[in-house]
């Protein structure tokens, strides 16, 4: 997601909605009716946030379950030398997910500013935006803990492999 294109799109939407509001107002509609497009946009965004909150909550739940699972499996995996992420693909995937979530966070903040520019104030929208930002932050923190668990596990397994290699070298040198 490009921040510039998001801001340009939000600016265009603000301009279009403000123009529509002015047109409706100049057509003689009462102010509350002229504001209906803004209210509809706010309602639509609230629904969209509800869906995104549910989706990000599921992702956060997966990270919350996987992190402890990695830590619990880690001692057994060290014994069996399993689950090494030598190419860092798991950590890279998690980092990509975190980056995407931070882009969503920035997008959400931009949309919040857009509604402020429109003069639209809604307690429901503010609650949803706060929940959305909080779940994104929590999910990113959980993803970081997962990455740290993977790194600790890999370091422990690699240290064990190094110790075994050193012991084999020492034994070969004595022979």
C-alpha positions as a Markdown table, in Angstrom:
| # | Residue | x | y | z |
|---|---|---|---|---|
| 1 | Unk | 0.0 | 0.0 | 0.0 |
| 2 | Unk | 1.5 | 3.3 | -1.0 |
| 3 | Unk | 1.0 | 6.0 | 1.6 |
| 4 | Unk | 0.9 | 8.6 | -1.2 |
| 5 | Unk | -1.8 | 6.9 | -3.2 |
| 6 | Unk | -3.8 | 6.3 | 0.0 |
| 7 | Unk | -3.6 | 10.0 | 0.9 |
| 8 | Unk | -4.5 | 11.0 | -2.6 |
| 9 | Unk | -7.5 | 8.7 | -2.6 |
| 10 | Unk | -8.6 | 9.9 | 0.8 |
| 11 | Unk | -8.2 | 13.5 | -0.3 |
| 12 | Unk | -10.3 | 12.8 | -3.5 |
| 13 | Unk | -13.0 | 11.1 | -1.5 |
| 14 | Unk | -13.1 | 14.1 | 1.0 |
| 15 | Unk | -13.4 | 16.5 | -1.9 |
| 16 | Unk | -16.1 | 14.4 | -3.6 |
| 17 | Unk | -18.2 | 14.1 | -0.4 |
| 18 | Unk | -17.8 | 17.7 | 0.5 |
| 19 | Unk | -18.9 | 18.7 | -3.1 |
| 20 | Unk | -21.9 | 16.4 | -2.8 |
| 21 | Unk | -22.8 | 17.9 | 0.5 |
| 22 | Unk | -22.5 | 21.4 | -0.9 |
| 23 | Unk | -24.6 | 20.4 | -3.9 |
| 24 | Unk | -27.3 | 18.9 | -1.7 |
| 25 | Unk | -27.3 | 21.9 | 0.6 |
| 26 | Unk | -27.5 | 24.4 | -2.2 |
| 27 | Unk | -30.4 | 22.4 | -3.7 |
| 28 | Unk | -32.4 | 23.3 | -0.6 |
| 29 | Unk | -32.1 | 20.2 | 1.5 |
| 30 | Unk | -31.8 | 20.6 | 5.2 |
| 31 | Unk | -28.3 | 20.3 | 6.6 |
| 32 | Unk | -29.0 | 16.9 | 8.2 |
| 33 | Unk | -30.0 | 15.5 | 4.8 |
| 34 | Unk | -27.1 | 17.0 | 3.1 |
| 35 | Unk | -24.8 | 15.3 | 5.6 |
| 36 | Unk | -26.3 | 11.8 | 4.8 |
| 37 | Unk | -23.5 | 10.9 | 2.3 |
| 38 | Unk | -20.9 | 11.5 | 5.1 |
| 39 | Unk | -23.0 | 9.5 | 7.5 |
| 40 | Unk | -23.4 | 6.7 | 5.0 |
| 41 | Unk | -19.6 | 6.7 | 4.4 |
| 42 | Unk | -19.0 | 6.6 | 8.2 |
| 43 | Unk | -21.4 | 3.7 | 8.6 |
| 44 | Unk | -19.7 | 1.8 | 5.7 |
| 45 | Unk | -16.3 | 2.4 | 7.2 |
| 46 | Unk | -17.5 | 1.1 | 10.6 |
| 47 | Unk | -18.7 | -2.1 | 8.9 |
| 48 | Unk | -15.4 | -2.4 | 7.1 |
| 49 | Unk | -13.5 | -1.9 | 10.4 |
| 50 | Unk | -15.7 | -4.6 | 12.1 |
| 51 | Unk | -14.6 | -7.1 | 9.4 |
| 52 | Unk | -10.9 | -6.1 | 9.6 |
| 53 | Unk | -11.0 | -6.3 | 13.4 |
| 54 | Unk | -12.4 | -9.8 | 13.3 |
| 55 | Unk | -9.8 | -10.8 | 10.7 |
| 56 | Unk | -6.8 | -9.3 | 12.5 |
| 57 | Unk | -8.1 | -10.9 | 15.8 |
| 58 | Unk | -7.9 | -14.3 | 14.1 |
| 59 | Unk | -4.4 | -13.6 | 12.9 |
| 60 | Unk | -3.3 | -12.4 | 16.4 |
| 61 | Unk | -4.9 | -15.5 | 17.9 |
| 62 | Unk | -2.7 | -17.7 | 15.6 |
| 63 | Unk | 0.4 | -15.9 | 16.6 |
| 64 | Unk | -0.6 | -16.2 | 20.3 |
| 65 | Unk | -1.1 | -19.9 | 19.9 |
| 66 | Unk | 2.0 | -20.6 | 17.7 |
| 67 | Unk | 4.5 | -18.7 | 19.9 |
| 68 | Unk | 3.9 | -20.9 | 23.0 |
| 69 | Unk | 3.8 | -24.0 | 20.8 |
| 70 | Unk | 7.3 | -23.1 | 19.4 |
| 71 | Unk | 8.6 | -22.6 | 22.9 |
| 72 | Unk | 7.0 | -25.8 | 24.1 |
| 73 | Unk | 8.3 | -27.9 | 21.2 |
| 74 | Unk | 11.7 | -26.2 | 21.3 |
| 75 | Unk | 13.4 | -28.5 | 23.9 |
| 76 | Unk | 12.2 | -31.6 | 22.1 |
| 77 | Unk | 13.1 | -30.1 | 18.7 |
| 78 | Unk | 16.6 | -29.3 | 20.0 |
| 79 | Unk | 17.0 | -33.0 | 20.9 |
| 80 | Unk | 15.8 | -34.1 | 17.5 |
| 81 | Unk | 17.3 | -31.2 | 15.6 |
| 82 | Unk | 13.9 | -30.4 | 14.1 |
| 83 | Unk | 12.2 | -27.2 | 12.9 |
| 84 | Unk | 15.2 | -25.2 | 11.9 |
| 85 | Unk | 14.4 | -22.0 | 10.0 |
| 86 | Unk | 17.9 | -21.6 | 8.4 |
| 87 | Unk | 16.6 | -19.6 | 5.4 |
| 88 | Unk | 14.6 | -17.4 | 7.7 |
| 89 | Unk | 11.5 | -17.9 | 5.6 |
| 90 | Unk | 9.1 | -18.2 | 8.5 |
| 91 | Unk | 10.6 | -15.0 | 10.1 |
| 92 | Unk | 10.4 | -13.3 | 6.7 |
| 93 | Unk | 6.8 | -14.3 | 6.3 |
| 94 | Unk | 6.0 | -13.0 | 9.8 |
| 95 | Unk | 7.9 | -9.7 | 9.1 |
| 96 | Unk | 5.8 | -9.3 | 5.8 |
| 97 | Unk | 2.6 | -9.8 | 7.8 |
| 98 | Unk | 3.8 | -7.2 | 10.4 |
| 99 | Unk | 4.6 | -4.7 | 7.6 |
| 100 | Unk | 1.2 | -5.2 | 6.1 |
| 101 | Unk | -0.4 | -4.7 | 9.5 |
| 102 | Unk | 1.6 | -1.5 | 10.0 |
| 103 | Unk | 0.4 | -0.3 | 6.5 |
| 104 | Unk | -3.1 | -1.0 | 7.6 |
| 105 | Unk | -2.5 | 1.0 | 10.7 |
| 106 | Unk | -1.3 | 4.0 | 8.7 |
| 107 | Unk | -4.3 | 3.6 | 6.4 |
| 108 | Unk | -6.7 | 3.6 | 9.3 |
| 109 | Unk | -5.1 | 6.7 | 10.7 |
| 110 | Unk | -5.4 | 8.4 | 7.3 |
| 111 | Unk | -9.1 | 7.5 | 7.2 |
| 112 | Unk | -9.6 | 8.9 | 10.7 |
| 113 | Unk | -8.0 | 12.2 | 9.6 |
| 114 | Unk | -10.3 | 12.1 | 6.5 |
| 115 | Unk | -13.4 | 11.9 | 8.7 |
| 116 | Unk | -12.0 | 14.8 | 10.9 |
| 117 | Unk | -11.6 | 16.9 | 7.8 |
| 118 | Unk | -15.2 | 16.1 | 6.9 |
| 119 | Unk | -16.3 | 17.3 | 10.4 |
| 120 | Unk | -17.8 | 13.8 | 11.1 |
| 121 | Unk | -17.7 | 12.7 | 14.7 |
| 122 | Unk | -19.0 | 9.4 | 15.8 |
| 123 | Unk | -18.4 | 7.6 | 19.1 |
| 124 | Unk | -18.9 | 4.2 | 17.3 |
| 125 | Unk | -16.3 | 5.1 | 14.7 |
| 126 | Unk | -13.8 | 6.3 | 17.3 |
| 127 | Unk | -14.3 | 3.1 | 19.3 |
| 128 | Unk | -13.8 | 0.9 | 16.3 |
| 129 | Unk | -10.7 | 2.8 | 15.2 |
| 130 | Unk | -9.2 | 2.5 | 18.6 |
| 131 | Unk | -10.0 | -1.2 | 18.7 |
| 132 | Unk | -8.6 | -1.6 | 15.2 |
| 133 | Unk | -5.3 | 0.2 | 16.1 |
| 134 | Unk | -5.1 | -1.8 | 19.4 |
| 135 | Unk | -5.5 | -5.2 | 17.7 |
| 136 | Unk | -3.0 | -4.3 | 15.1 |
| 137 | Unk | -0.5 | -3.3 | 17.8 |
| 138 | Unk | -1.1 | -6.4 | 19.8 |
| 139 | Unk | -0.9 | -8.6 | 16.7 |
| 140 | Unk | 2.5 | -7.0 | 15.7 |
| 141 | Unk | 3.8 | -7.5 | 19.3 |
| 142 | Unk | 2.7 | -11.2 | 19.2 |
| 143 | Unk | 4.3 | -11.7 | 15.8 |
| 144 | Unk | 7.5 | -10.2 | 17.2 |
| 145 | Unk | 7.4 | -12.6 | 20.1 |
| 146 | Unk | 7.0 | -15.5 | 17.6 |
| 147 | Unk | 10.0 | -14.3 | 15.6 |
| 148 | Unk | 12.0 | -14.1 | 18.9 |
| 149 | Unk | 11.0 | -17.6 | 19.8 |
| 150 | Unk | 12.0 | -18.9 | 16.4 |
| 151 | Unk | 15.4 | -17.2 | 16.7 |
| 152 | Unk | 16.1 | -18.5 | 20.2 |
| 153 | Unk | 15.1 | -22.0 | 19.1 |
| 154 | Unk | 17.4 | -21.9 | 16.0 |
| 155 | Unk | 20.3 | -20.5 | 18.0 |
| 156 | Unk | 19.9 | -23.3 | 20.6 |
| 157 | Unk | 19.8 | -26.0 | 17.9 |
| 158 | Unk | 22.7 | -24.5 | 16.0 |
| 159 | Unk | 24.7 | -24.3 | 19.3 |
| 160 | Unk | 24.0 | -27.9 | 19.9 |
| 161 | Unk | 25.1 | -28.9 | 16.4 |
| 162 | Unk | 28.3 | -26.8 | 16.8 |
| 163 | Unk | 29.0 | -28.5 | 20.1 |
| 164 | Unk | 28.5 | -31.9 | 18.5 |
| 165 | Unk | 30.8 | -30.9 | 15.6 |
| 166 | Unk | 33.4 | -29.7 | 18.0 |
| 167 | Unk | 33.2 | -32.9 | 20.0 |
| 168 | Unk | 33.5 | -35.0 | 16.8 |
| 169 | Unk | 36.5 | -32.9 | 15.7 |
| 170 | Unk | 38.2 | -33.3 | 19.1 |
| 171 | Unk | 37.5 | -37.1 | 19.1 |
| 172 | Unk | 38.9 | -37.3 | 15.5 |
| 173 | Unk | 42.0 | -35.4 | 16.5 |
| 174 | Unk | 42.6 | -37.7 | 19.4 |
| 175 | Unk | 42.3 | -40.8 | 17.3 |
